Amino acid sequence: MNKLVLTGAAGRLGSYLREPLSRLADQLVSTDIVDEIGKLYDGEQYVRADLASLDDMISVLEGAEMVVHFGAYGDEGTFDQILGPNIIGAYNVWEAAYRNKVRRVIYASSIHAVGMHPRNVCIGTDVAHKPDTFYGLAKCFSEDLASLYWDKRQVESVCLRILSCAQVTNARALGSWLSYEDLIQLVERSIDTPTTGFSVVYGVSDNDRRPVDNSNAAYLGYRPKDNAEQFAAQILATEPVQDLSDPKNLYHGGPFAAVSLGESGVASMNIIDDTKKIDD
């Protein structure tokens, strides 16, 4: 394609998407709210743009065929913290896509849109929304927005309900892990599948212990390669016996299911910052 846009390019997941996406279009426009993101890949341009500004989104999406929307406030926060980038920002992306005749939005949704479903129940892509936080509520809004813009305005969307795309450091991640390689494949299939309409797919690797069913999204051609079972022996040897009175052990949302509304869910997750640098 001629032009592809990536929001959230300065984030950890965005850092792994920039290079492969730069090979899928003549021009990759990466955006975020930081001043710069360092050295750029061939064909990549960086434009500072605020998700909360409709004018910014209209400008950056002009001439684009698709947008990979990974920009957001990436944790639970107060409603006011979530509102601008995650809720108004989602509206701005889809509205700007519509006005610019952008064909498809590939959206980084989250397991937290359905995070209060019991963890011992394997859930499909058609399960009812059951958010665990304001952050998860914003993901529900964005998925419904995507559905609305397909039904009313024929803007296609693929909503990727990512479980946990980070290094495996706990027992929950043995089921929820999405490797960076599988993330890239999932985004690529969301781009090159000829027709998607409105679709929801879980972002998870081929883990033996995965707690979700992706069969309804098989037509995308996503076939994950990695399996967190390779980490099981080490993780389970050191993991304490789980406290079944703690909501983080009972619900799909994990730590986000346990925090009070407005309080950080990431703070207790021991996420390793392995943001990709251009020379890695």
Steps between C-alpha positions, in 0.01 A plus 500: 500500500602861464461626860455324833467677837611366840385671820679436828832461316703602807347225714651159569271309262518774241879473503475138377247587229681790337753300295263234361235761422757714319538211253127481425454847352685758297461735796455417868392799707573430867334724757504561873508798738876494569726743317691229312550122488864487392635361177236407244472194277511531122168641382397609851403854597428620853221751564422621850122479539258496793226237496275739691510747207266422212688747282828314566344166409336634184832643391712193571253256339468698177577271207540188717350165405512351851588604855649275769367663814716410802507842667341529845550568867635153572383434855201539727461862608235745603213543257637841401840342419334236283246729336726707273739252339294179529137604446503834319817383325322190369213709364750733334682213330184340359346833403822611330517162326148547369560856379821395325349184348747281691397142432588326827595563864709233677444572867688392812210397719558296815393205711396768750186562292387159628724481806233417760407168342618208719844377407400134515253557213645499148344798324449560129511818296122530527487513880319801652700802607590486869769764566722491805605869511441839338781391266300190406184708468676716240587184306130401504409846368756474222386153394139620486612810313677277248182295458293815451736647241487175303121474513433867424806623310671189358833561675646154561660421836693215658501527880790309654418403859859469620544290813861566611767594250809512720767267630359206699561570870200334674266201486212694341720582201544128426150526352479866402838557331515658154853497363624797300538276193139386529388860557665600174338208317159588645525861385627397157210257451258772613641720225528254212174308546289620205175555692451529875187705561483538877709229667623415848799270555697416813865597506653187649768252398451125453529432872394163636325683784334782302165590659326634188356354179606669175319264262248763386788711368682220317411649161760773560767236446668571835697189598712576807839329522613547861400317819559620856530141623873533442507724812270286716754301700694807606192710579313231694806409705505849652133605485328495842175313550227726366266667746151424370350785699699745285306613190820515293510121512132449420428721199634539147608856577760386754640793701260743331208301642639549851576874509256769604366716217754767411799318652787367291476139388845501343677592826489142631566321170881503481498586129854507361562803282662345193394773260671434167770739387569543132844337525372193692 
